[in-house]
Amino acid sequence: MTQAAQQADWRGVASEEQDELSEKVSLLLRARSRRLLGDLLTPHRRAIALLTVIIIVSNAAGLAIPYLVKVGIDAGIPPMLRGTGSGTLLTVVGVILAAAVTQALTRQAFLRLSGRIGQDILLELRRRVFDHFQRLSLSFHEKYTSGRVISRLTSDIEAIAELLQSGFDGLVTAVLTMFGTAALLLVLDVHLGLVALVPLPFLLLITRWFRRQSVLAYRRTRETVAVLIVHFVESMTGIRAVQAFRREPRNQEIFERLNRDYRGANARGSVLFALFTPAIKVLGNLTVAGVLVYGGWLALHQQVTVGVLAAFLLYLRQFYEPMQEISQFYNTLQSASAALEKLSGVLEEEPAVPEPREPLPLPAARGQVRFEGVRFSYVEEMPILPGLDLTIPAGQSVALVGATGAGKTTLAKLISRFYDPTAGRVLLDGVDLRALDEPTLRAAVVMVTQENFLFSGTVADNIRFGRPGASDRLVREAAQAIGAHEFIASLPDGYDTEVGKRGGRMSAGQRQLVAFARAFLADPAVLILDEATSSLDVPSERLVQRALRTILADRTALIIAHRLSTVEIADRVLVMERGEIVEDGPPDRLIAASGRFAGLHRAWLESLS
């Protein structure tokens, strides 16, 4: 075998393996989507059963009309033409009107009930997705961008909403109409019915082709729109950096490319739809022509009545007209199915930090923290903490110093249980953090970061974030305790002043004080300050230093700081290097020694001179 033939053979095998893998992934995604859909539909079983009855009655009324037309033509018109009476025709007309009214009323009832069910399902789906996103661990959010989160809650939910609001009722009606019509065609006349159903295999083949192609097309559409939203959200979130570094042209270039990809994915779906719909119309028109020719020949030879032929033509119209609705529904269905796959994937994502099945109580947290043989790594084979043993007594303020990547923030995240150790235990008052439920842990341990994130709302709302039910008096007392009351009172509306997007209407120091007031009001047993003063100027830092002395009193504190001025208020200093503690002691004693901390302190003093 030649080398070219071998390569071709290998490519063929690789292609088969890739197709097999793709098919397995598709089956997994569909199974996952069905589970989610089943969960959402289960609470509405009775309403769905009622919907089924309503739609059956509505379709039965609609299907009866062509047959009644046949009866009117064959049994009602001849007596009237002979002058022997028109009672039969009038009766048929009355029944047709009653059937039309019944169809209209049941249709209205179906739309109202299905609309209510659809909105309830969307309400539950949005609630589940939002709740699940909040409960997922920090590790998930660090890799799952905010743009993708927004895409799940907006465009994906909207795709499912479109299916529930405008597609589902049309599909049910179309399917029942098609099966009912096919049965009635055979009942009216077997031979003519078989002629009418000759195109059915071609119809099924076209539908199968469209289904397979549209699945891929609309999955691609959901993927491209998610990437587009991610780029838009990140560009707008980082607009300051974008403008500062004149990034606008490059961002626009990327957006144009992503926008073209999204347009191309949508265009592919439109092309498929444009091929499918005319094909159905052609089949329908050919069938009507065939039935008209053959049925007309049968009528001329008195093998079928004119009423039967008229009924056939009306039924054929009912048979092929829903195909347009089915094609439109399938268009919507594929978009919704792709969205449902994305949402089900998120909802089946397990938190990396799970809740304990049988949580242990922590009646009154004192704040003792202990690390026992703790190993941790973000990536396998790259340990951040190789094996840490550490005890922090209750009420002690501990400062962590060391170079970037030494493991300081990792230590803080483990105490906050944003991550679990790879091995070993982290204990709070002798209880493994993995045995504490979320409310208990969050009440006992609070972290304040350098981001000092403020939410849209008032200053009081942001302070009250630490204890949602706190009164205005407690909010003011917290602000006074850490020295923030004076600047808050000077704001245009005092505590009712809107802070703007991410606190943009306030300085960095003011935002930090509000964050401290929030933590003070929460009153945790353990407080973690992660680079809490690194972004402040000297006057702001001095203001925050005074607040720190208040907020750290009588509680366990872990302070991570590059500025040694913040370290001076700590009872104890831990110097970390490569995940290990290389120095441990009071600040004054370490400064007097000749170790790493003394060198850091000298360098800091020189930077001030």
C-alpha positions as CSV (number, residue, x, y, z in Angstrom):
1,M,0.0,0.0,0.0
2,T,1.3,3.4,-0.9
3,Q,1.9,6.1,1.6
4,A,-0.9,8.2,0.1
5,A,-3.3,5.3,0.3
6,Q,-2.3,4.7,4.0
7,Q,-2.9,8.4,4.8
8,A,-6.2,8.2,3.1
9,D,-7.1,5.1,5.0
10,W,-6.1,6.7,8.3
11,R,-8.1,9.8,7.5
12,G,-11.1,7.6,6.8
13,V,-10.7,5.8,10.1
14,A,-10.3,9.1,11.9
15,S,-13.3,10.5,10.2
16,E,-15.4,7.5,11.2
17,E,-14.2,7.8,14.8
18,Q,-15.0,11.5,14.8
19,D,-18.5,10.8,13.4
20,E,-19.0,8.2,16.1
21,L,-17.9,10.5,18.8
22,S,-20.1,13.3,17.5
23,E,-23.1,11.0,17.5
24,K,-22.4,10.0,21.1
25,V,-22.1,13.6,22.1
26,S,-25.4,14.4,20.4
27,L,-27.2,11.6,22.1
28,L,-25.8,12.7,25.5
29,L,-26.9,16.3,24.8
30,R,-30.4,15.2,23.8
31,A,-30.8,12.9,26.8
32,R,-29.7,15.8,29.1
33,S,-32.2,18.1,27.4
34,R,-35.0,15.6,27.8
35,R,-34.3,15.3,31.5
36,L,-34.5,19.0,32.0
37,L,-37.7,19.3,29.9
38,G,-39.3,16.4,31.8
39,D,-38.5,18.2,35.1
40,L,-40.1,21.4,33.8
41,L,-43.2,19.7,32.5
42,T,-43.9,17.4,35.4
43,P,-45.6,20.0,37.7
44,H,-48.1,20.8,34.8
45,R,-49.2,17.2,34.0
46,R,-52.9,17.9,34.8
47,A,-52.9,21.1,32.8
48,I,-51.2,19.3,29.9
49,A,-53.8,16.5,30.1
50,L,-56.6,19.2,29.9
51,L,-54.8,20.8,26.9
52,T,-54.8,17.4,25.2
53,V,-58.5,17.1,25.6
54,I,-59.1,20.7,24.4
55,I,-56.9,20.2,21.3
56,I,-58.6,16.9,20.4
57,V,-62.0,18.5,20.6
58,S,-60.8,21.4,18.5
59,N,-59.2,19.2,15.8
60,A,-62.2,16.9,15.7
61,A,-64.4,20.0,15.0
62,G,-62.1,21.2,12.3
63,L,-61.8,17.7,10.7
64,A,-65.6,17.4,10.7
65,I,-66.2,20.4,8.4
66,P,-65.0,18.9,5.1
67,Y,-67.0,15.7,5.8
68,L,-70.1,17.8,6.5
69,V,-69.4,19.7,3.2
70,K,-69.5,16.3,1.5
71,V,-72.8,15.4,3.2
72,G,-74.2,18.8,2.2
73,I,-73.3,18.4,-1.4
74,D,-74.3,14.7,-1.8
75,A,-77.3,14.6,0.5
76,G,-78.5,18.2,0.9
77,I,-78.3,19.8,-2.5
78,P,-80.0,17.1,-4.7
79,P,-83.3,17.3,-2.7
80,M,-83.2,21.1,-2.9
81,L,-82.7,21.0,-6.7
82,R,-85.6,18.5,-7.0
83,G,-87.8,20.9,-4.9
84,T,-88.4,18.3,-2.3
85,G,-87.0,20.4,0.5
86,S,-83.9,22.0,1.9
87,G,-84.1,20.7,5.5
88,T,-81.0,18.4,5.2
89,L,-78.9,21.2,3.7
90,L,-79.9,23.7,6.5
91,T,-79.2,21.1,9.1
92,V,-75.7,20.5,7.7
93,V,-75.0,24.2,7.5
94,G,-76.1,24.6,11.1
95,V,-73.8,21.7,12.2
96,I,-70.9,23.3,10.2
97,L,-71.5,26.6,12.0
98,A,-71.5,24.8,15.4
99,A,-68.3,23.0,14.5
100,A,-66.7,26.3,13.5
101,V,-67.7,28.0,16.7
102,T,-66.5,25.0,18.8
103,Q,-63.2,25.0,17.0
104,A,-62.8,28.8,17.7
105,L,-63.7,28.5,21.4
106,T,-61.5,25.5,22.0
107,R,-58.7,27.2,20.1
108,Q,-59.0,30.3,22.4
109,A,-59.0,28.1,25.5
110,F,-55.9,26.2,24.2
111,L,-54.0,29.4,23.6
112,R,-54.8,30.9,27.0
113,L,-53.9,27.7,28.9
114,S,-50.8,26.9,26.9
115,G,-49.7,30.5,27.3
116,R,-50.0,30.3,31.0
117,I,-48.1,27.0,31.2
118,G,-45.4,28.3,28.9
119,Q,-44.9,31.4,31.1
120,D,-44.8,29.3,34.3
121,I,-42.1,27.0,32.7
122,L,-40.0,30.1,31.7
123,L,-40.4,31.5,35.2
124,E,-39.2,28.3,36.7
125,L,-36.3,27.9,34.2
126,R,-35.0,31.5,34.8
127,R,-35.3,30.9,38.5
128,R,-33.3,27.6,38.3
129,V,-30.6,29.0,36.1
130,F,-30.0,32.1,38.2
131,D,-30.1,30.1,41.4
132,H,-27.7,27.5,40.1
133,F,-25.3,30.1,38.7
134,Q,-25.1,31.6,42.2
135,R,-24.5,28.3,43.9
136,L,-21.8,27.1,41.5
137,S,-18.3,27.4,42.9
138,L,-15.8,30.2,42.3
139,S,-13.7,27.8,40.1
140,F,-16.6,27.6,37.7
141,H,-17.1,31.3,37.5
142,E,-13.4,31.9,36.9
143,K,-13.5,29.9,33.7
144,Y,-17.1,30.6,32.7
145,T,-17.2,34.2,31.5
146,S,-19.9,36.7,32.4
147,G,-20.8,37.0,28.7
148,R,-21.7,33.3,28.5
149,V,-23.7,33.7,31.7
150,I,-25.7,36.5,30.2
151,S,-26.1,34.5,27.0
152,R,-27.7,31.6,29.0
153,L,-30.1,34.0,30.7
154,T,-31.1,36.0,27.7
155,S,-30.8,34.6,24.2
156,D,-31.1,31.0,25.3
157,I,-34.2,31.6,27.4
158,E,-35.7,33.8,24.6
159,A,-35.2,30.9,22.1
160,I,-37.2,28.6,24.4
161,A,-39.8,31.3,25.0
162,E,-40.4,31.6,21.3
163,L,-40.9,27.9,21.1
164,L,-43.4,27.8,23.9
165,Q,-45.3,31.0,22.9
166,S,-45.5,30.6,19.1
167,G,-44.5,27.1,18.1
168,F,-45.9,24.4,20.4
169,D,-49.6,24.9,19.8
170,G,-49.1,24.9,16.0
171,L,-47.2,21.6,16.2
172,V,-49.8,19.8,18.2
173,T,-52.6,21.1,15.9
174,A,-50.6,20.2,12.8
175,V,-49.7,16.6,13.9
176,L,-53.3,15.8,15.0
177,T,-54.7,17.3,11.8
178,M,-52.3,15.4,9.5
179,F,-53.0,12.0,11.1
180,G,-56.7,12.6,11.3
181,T,-56.8,13.8,7.7
182,A,-54.9,10.8,6.5
183,A,-57.4,8.4,8.2
184,L,-60.4,10.3,6.9
185,L,-59.0,10.2,3.3
186,L,-58.8,6.4,3.5
187,V,-62.3,6.2,5.0
188,L,-63.9,8.4,2.3
189,D,-62.3,6.4,-0.6
190,V,-59.5,3.9,-0.3
191,H,-58.2,4.2,-3.9
192,L,-58.3,8.0,-4.0
193,G,-56.8,8.1,-0.5
194,L,-53.9,6.0,-1.5
195,V,-53.2,8.3,-4.4
196,A,-53.3,11.2,-2.0
197,L,-50.8,9.6,0.3
198,V,-48.3,8.5,-2.5
199,P,-46.0,11.6,-1.8
200,L,-45.9,10.7,2.0
201,P,-42.5,8.8,1.8
202,F,-40.9,11.7,0.0
203,L,-42.3,14.0,2.6
204,L,-40.8,11.9,5.4
205,L,-37.4,11.8,3.6
206,I,-37.3,15.6,3.1
207,T,-38.3,16.2,6.8
208,R,-35.6,13.8,8.0
209,W,-33.0,15.6,5.9
210,F,-34.1,18.9,7.2
211,R,-34.1,17.7,10.8
212,R,-30.5,16.4,10.7
213,Q,-29.2,19.5,8.9
214,S,-31.0,22.0,11.1
215,V,-29.8,20.4,14.3
216,L,-26.2,21.3,13.3
217,A,-27.2,24.7,12.0
218,Y,-29.0,25.9,15.0
219,R,-26.5,24.5,17.5
220,R,-23.9,26.5,15.6
221,T,-26.2,29.6,15.9
222,R,-26.4,29.3,19.7
223,E,-22.6,28.9,19.9
224,T,-21.8,32.0,17.7
225,V,-24.3,34.2,19.5
226,A,-22.8,33.2,22.8
227,V,-19.3,34.2,21.7
228,L,-20.7,37.5,20.3
229,I,-22.3,38.3,23.6
230,V,-19.1,37.4,25.5
231,H,-17.1,39.8,23.4
232,F,-19.7,42.6,23.7
233,V,-20.0,42.3,27.5
234,E,-16.2,42.1,28.1
235,S,-15.7,45.1,25.8
236,M,-18.3,47.2,27.7
237,T,-17.2,46.0,31.1
238,G,-13.6,47.0,30.4
239,I,-14.4,50.2,28.5
240,R,-11.9,52.2,30.5
241,A,-9.1,50.0,29.5
242,V,-10.4,49.8,25.9
243,Q,-10.4,53.6,25.6
244,A,-7.1,54.1,27.5
245,F,-5.2,51.7,25.2
246,R,-7.0,52.7,22.0
247,R,-8.4,49.2,21.7
248,E,-11.6,50.3,19.9
249,P,-10.4,49.5,16.3
250,R,-9.2,46.0,17.3
251,N,-12.4,45.3,19.3
252,Q,-14.5,46.5,16.3
253,E,-12.5,44.2,14.0
254,I,-13.1,41.2,16.3
255,F,-16.8,42.1,16.7
256,E,-17.2,42.4,12.9
257,R,-15.7,38.9,12.5
258,L,-17.9,37.4,15.2
259,N,-20.9,39.2,13.8
260,R,-20.2,37.7,10.4
261,D,-20.0,34.3,11.9
262,Y,-23.3,34.7,13.6
263,R,-24.9,36.0,10.4
264,G,-23.4,33.0,8.5
265,A,-24.9,30.6,11.1
266,N,-28.3,32.2,10.8
267,A,-28.0,32.3,7.0
268,R,-27.4,28.5,7.0
269,G,-30.6,28.0,8.9
270,S,-32.5,30.3,6.6
271,V,-31.2,28.4,3.5
272,L,-32.4,25.1,5.0
273,F,-35.8,26.6,5.7
274,A,-35.9,28.1,2.2
275,L,-35.3,24.7,0.7
276,F,-37.7,22.8,3.0
277,T,-40.7,25.0,2.7
278,P,-40.9,25.2,-1.2
279,A,-40.3,21.4,-1.3
280,I,-43.4,20.9,0.9
281,K,-45.4,23.3,-1.3
282,V,-44.5,21.5,-4.5
283,L,-45.4,18.1,-3.1
284,G,-48.7,19.5,-1.8
285,N,-49.6,21.1,-5.2
286,L,-48.6,18.0,-7.1
287,T,-50.8,15.9,-4.8
288,V,-53.8,18.2,-5.3
289,A,-53.3,18.1,-9.0
290,G,-53.1,14.3,-9.0
291,V,-56.2,13.9,-6.8
292,L,-58.1,16.4,-9.0
293,V,-57.3,14.5,-12.2
294,Y,-57.9,11.0,-10.8
295,G,-60.8,12.0,-8.7
296,G,-62.4,13.9,-11.6
297,W,-62.0,10.7,-13.8
298,L,-63.7,8.7,-11.0
299,A,-66.5,11.2,-10.7
300,L,-67.1,11.1,-14.4
301,H,-67.4,7.4,-14.2
302,Q,-69.7,7.7,-11.1
303,Q,-67.2,5.8,-8.9
304,V,-67.1,8.7,-6.4
305,T,-69.5,11.5,-5.8
306,V,-68.8,15.2,-6.3
307,G,-69.1,15.6,-2.5
308,V,-66.4,13.1,-1.9
309,L,-64.1,14.8,-4.4
310,A,-64.8,18.2,-2.8
311,A,-64.1,16.8,0.7
312,F,-60.8,15.3,-0.6
313,L,-59.6,18.6,-1.9
314,L,-60.5,20.3,1.4
315,Y,-58.8,17.6,3.4
316,L,-55.7,17.8,1.2
317,R,-55.5,21.5,1.9
318,Q,-55.7,20.7,5.7
319,F,-53.1,18.0,5.3
320,Y,-50.4,20.0,3.6
321,E,-51.1,23.4,5.1
322,P,-49.9,22.3,8.6
323,M,-46.6,21.2,7.0
324,Q,-45.8,24.9,6.7
325,E,-46.5,25.3,10.4
326,I,-44.4,22.2,11.1
327,S,-41.5,23.5,9.1
328,Q,-41.8,26.9,10.9
329,F,-42.1,25.0,14.2
330,Y,-39.0,22.9,13.4
331,N,-37.1,26.1,12.7
332,T,-38.0,27.4,16.2
333,L,-37.6,23.9,17.7
334,Q,-33.9,23.6,16.6
335,S,-33.0,27.0,18.0
336,A,-34.8,26.1,21.3
337,S,-33.2,22.6,21.4
338,A,-29.7,24.1,21.0
339,A,-30.5,26.6,23.8
340,L,-31.9,23.8,26.0
341,E,-28.7,21.8,25.5
342,K,-26.7,24.8,26.8
343,L,-29.0,25.4,29.7
344,S,-29.2,21.7,30.7
345,G,-25.4,21.6,30.6
346,V,-25.1,24.5,33.1
347,L,-27.8,23.0,35.4
348,E,-26.1,19.7,35.5
349,E,-22.8,21.3,36.4
350,E,-22.0,20.2,39.9
351,P,-20.5,22.7,42.4
352,A,-16.8,21.9,43.0
353,V,-17.5,22.9,46.7
354,P,-20.7,20.8,47.5
355,E,-23.0,21.4,50.4
356,P,-22.7,18.7,53.2
357,R,-25.5,16.2,53.3
358,E,-25.6,16.3,57.1
359,P,-24.2,19.7,58.2
360,L,-22.8,20.1,61.7
361,P,-23.9,23.1,63.9
362,L,-21.6,25.9,64.9
363,P,-23.6,27.6,67.7
364,A,-21.2,30.5,68.4
365,A,-18.1,30.8,66.2
366,R,-15.1,31.9,68.2
367,G,-12.8,32.1,65.2
368,Q,-10.0,29.6,65.7
369,V,-8.6,28.5,62.3
370,R,-6.4,25.4,61.8
371,F,-4.8,23.9,58.7
372,E,-4.0,20.2,59.0
373,G,-1.7,18.8,56.3
374,V,-3.4,20.9,53.6
375,R,-2.4,20.3,50.0
376,F,-3.9,22.3,47.2
377,S,-3.4,22.8,43.5
378,Y,-5.4,24.6,40.8
379,V,-3.8,22.4,38.1
380,E,-2.7,18.8,38.7
381,E,1.1,18.3,39.2
382,M,1.4,22.0,40.0
383,P,0.9,22.3,43.8
384,I,0.3,25.7,45.3
385,L,0.3,24.4,48.9
386,P,2.5,21.3,49.2
387,G,1.4,20.5,52.8
388,L,0.5,23.2,55.2
389,D,0.1,23.0,59.0
390,L,-1.0,26.2,60.7
391,T,-3.1,27.3,63.7
392,I,-4.5,30.8,64.1
393,P,-6.0,31.3,67.6
394,A,-9.3,32.9,68.0
395,G,-9.1,36.7,68.1
396,Q,-5.6,36.9,66.6
397,S,-4.7,39.2,63.6
398,V,-2.4,37.5,61.2
399,A,-0.7,39.2,58.3
400,L,0.4,37.2,55.3
401,V,3.3,38.6,53.2
402,G,5.4,37.2,50.4
403,A,5.9,37.4,46.7
404,T,3.2,37.0,44.1
405,G,2.3,33.4,43.7
406,A,3.5,32.4,47.2
407,G,0.0,31.1,48.1
408,K,-1.4,34.0,50.2
409,T,-4.7,34.4,48.4
410,T,-5.0,30.6,48.0
411,L,-4.9,30.4,51.8
412,A,-7.6,33.0,52.1
413,K,-9.8,31.2,49.5
414,L,-9.5,28.0,51.4
415,I,-10.5,29.6,54.7
416,S,-13.5,31.1,52.9
417,R,-14.2,27.7,51.3
418,F,-14.2,29.0,47.8
419,Y,-12.2,25.9,47.2
420,D,-11.7,22.7,49.0
421,P,-8.2,21.3,49.8
422,T,-6.8,18.5,47.5
423,A,-5.8,16.8,50.7
424,G,-5.9,17.6,54.4
425,R,-8.5,19.7,56.4
426,V,-9.3,23.3,57.1
427,L,-11.0,23.6,60.5
428,L,-13.0,26.4,62.1
429,D,-13.3,26.0,65.9
430,G,-12.5,22.3,65.4
431,V,-15.1,21.7,62.7
432,D,-14.1,20.8,59.1
433,L,-15.3,23.6,56.8
434,R,-16.8,20.8,54.5
435,A,-19.2,19.9,57.3
436,L,-20.7,23.4,57.6
437,D,-23.6,24.5,55.5
438,E,-23.3,27.7,53.4
439,P,-25.3,30.1,55.7
440,T,-23.3,29.0,58.7
441,L,-20.0,29.4,57.0
442,R,-20.8,32.8,55.4
443,A,-22.0,34.2,58.7
444,A,-18.7,33.1,60.4
445,V,-16.2,34.0,57.6
446,V,-16.2,37.2,55.5
447,M,-13.7,38.3,52.9
448,V,-13.1,41.9,51.8
449,T,-11.1,42.2,48.6
450,Q,-9.2,45.0,46.9
451,E,-12.1,45.1,44.4
452,N,-14.4,46.5,47.1
453,F,-17.4,45.7,44.8
454,L,-20.4,47.9,45.3
455,F,-23.8,47.1,43.8
456,S,-26.1,49.5,42.1
457,G,-28.3,51.1,44.8
458,T,-27.8,53.4,47.7
459,V,-24.9,53.6,50.2
460,A,-27.2,52.2,52.9
461,D,-28.2,49.3,50.6
462,N,-24.5,48.4,50.1
463,I,-23.7,48.5,53.9
464,R,-26.8,46.5,54.6
465,F,-25.6,43.8,52.2
466,G,-23.6,42.4,55.2
467,R,-26.9,41.9,57.1
468,P,-30.0,42.3,54.9
469,G,-32.4,42.8,57.8
470,A,-30.4,45.5,59.6
471,S,-32.2,48.7,60.6
472,D,-31.1,52.2,59.5
473,R,-29.8,52.8,63.0
474,L,-27.5,49.7,62.8
475,V,-26.3,50.8,59.4
476,R,-25.3,54.3,60.7
477,E,-23.6,52.8,63.8
478,A,-21.5,50.5,61.5
479,A,-20.5,53.4,59.4
480,Q,-19.6,55.5,62.5
481,A,-17.6,52.7,64.0
482,I,-15.2,52.5,61.0
483,G,-15.1,56.3,60.4
484,A,-17.3,56.4,57.2
485,H,-20.2,58.4,58.6
486,E,-18.7,61.8,58.0
487,F,-18.1,61.4,54.3
488,I,-21.5,59.6,53.8
489,A,-23.3,62.4,55.5
490,S,-21.7,64.9,53.2
491,L,-23.0,63.1,50.1
492,P,-26.0,64.8,48.3
493,D,-28.5,62.3,49.7
494,G,-26.5,61.0,52.6
495,Y,-27.1,57.3,53.1
496,D,-29.7,57.3,50.3
497,T,-27.2,58.5,47.7
498,E,-27.0,56.2,44.7
499,V,-23.4,54.8,44.3
500,G,-23.6,54.3,40.5
501,K,-22.4,51.4,38.5
502,R,-19.9,49.5,40.7
503,G,-19.6,52.5,43.0
504,G,-18.2,54.7,40.2
505,R,-19.5,57.9,41.9
506,M,-17.2,57.3,44.9
507,S,-13.4,57.3,45.3
508,A,-11.5,54.1,45.9
509,G,-11.0,55.0,49.6
510,Q,-14.7,55.7,50.1
511,R,-15.7,52.4,48.4
512,Q,-13.3,50.6,50.7
513,L,-14.8,52.2,53.8
514,V,-18.3,51.2,52.7
515,A,-17.0,47.7,52.2
516,F,-15.5,47.8,55.7
517,A,-18.8,49.0,57.1
518,R,-20.5,46.2,55.4
519,A,-18.1,43.7,56.9
520,F,-18.4,45.3,60.4
521,L,-22.2,45.1,60.2
522,A,-22.0,41.4,59.3
523,D,-19.9,40.9,62.4
524,P,-18.1,37.7,61.4
525,A,-15.8,35.6,63.7
526,V,-13.2,35.5,60.9
527,L,-12.4,38.5,58.7
528,I,-10.1,38.2,55.6
529,L,-8.7,41.3,54.0
530,D,-7.2,40.4,50.6
531,E,-5.0,43.3,49.4
532,A,-7.7,45.6,50.9
533,T,-5.5,48.8,50.8
534,S,-3.3,48.1,47.7
535,S,-5.2,50.5,45.4
536,L,-5.4,53.4,47.8
537,D,-3.4,56.6,47.9
538,V,-1.6,57.6,51.2
539,P,-4.3,59.9,52.6
540,S,-7.0,57.3,51.8
541,E,-4.9,54.5,53.3
542,R,-4.4,56.4,56.5
543,L,-8.2,56.8,56.8
544,V,-8.7,53.1,56.1
545,Q,-6.0,52.2,58.7
546,R,-8.0,53.8,61.4
547,A,-11.1,51.9,60.3
548,L,-9.0,48.7,60.3
549,R,-8.1,49.0,64.0
550,T,-11.8,49.1,64.8
551,I,-13.0,46.4,62.5
552,L,-10.2,43.9,63.6
553,A,-10.8,44.3,67.3
554,D,-11.8,41.1,69.1
555,R,-12.0,39.0,65.9
556,T,-9.7,36.6,64.0
557,A,-8.3,38.3,61.0
558,L,-6.2,37.3,58.1
559,I,-4.6,40.3,56.3
560,I,-2.9,39.9,52.9
561,A,-1.0,43.0,52.0
562,H,2.0,44.2,49.9
563,R,2.1,47.4,51.9
564,L,3.8,46.8,55.2
565,S,2.0,49.7,56.8
566,T,-1.1,47.5,56.9
567,V,1.0,44.6,58.4
568,E,2.1,46.8,61.4
569,I,-1.4,46.5,63.1
570,A,-1.2,42.7,63.0
571,D,-0.4,40.5,66.1
572,R,1.5,38.0,64.0
573,V,3.2,37.9,60.6
574,L,3.5,34.8,58.3
575,V,6.0,35.1,55.5
576,M,5.1,32.7,52.7
577,E,7.3,31.3,49.9
578,R,6.2,28.6,47.4
579,G,3.2,27.6,49.6
580,E,5.2,27.2,52.7
581,I,5.6,29.4,55.8
582,V,9.2,30.4,56.1
583,E,8.9,33.0,58.9
584,D,6.4,33.3,61.7
585,G,6.3,35.8,64.6
586,P,5.2,39.2,65.8
587,P,6.1,42.1,63.4
588,D,8.6,43.8,65.8
589,R,10.5,40.6,66.4
590,L,10.8,39.7,62.7
591,I,11.9,43.3,61.9
592,A,14.7,43.0,64.5
593,A,15.8,39.8,63.0
594,S,17.8,39.4,59.7
595,G,15.3,37.3,57.8
596,R,13.1,37.8,54.8
597,F,10.5,40.1,56.5
598,A,13.3,42.4,57.8
599,G,14.5,42.7,54.3
600,L,11.0,43.5,53.0
601,H,10.6,46.1,55.8
602,R,13.9,47.8,54.9
603,A,13.0,47.9,51.2
604,W,9.6,49.5,52.1
605,L,11.3,52.2,54.3
606,E,13.7,53.0,51.4
607,S,10.8,53.3,49.0
608,L,9.3,56.0,51.3
609,S,12.5,58.1,51.6
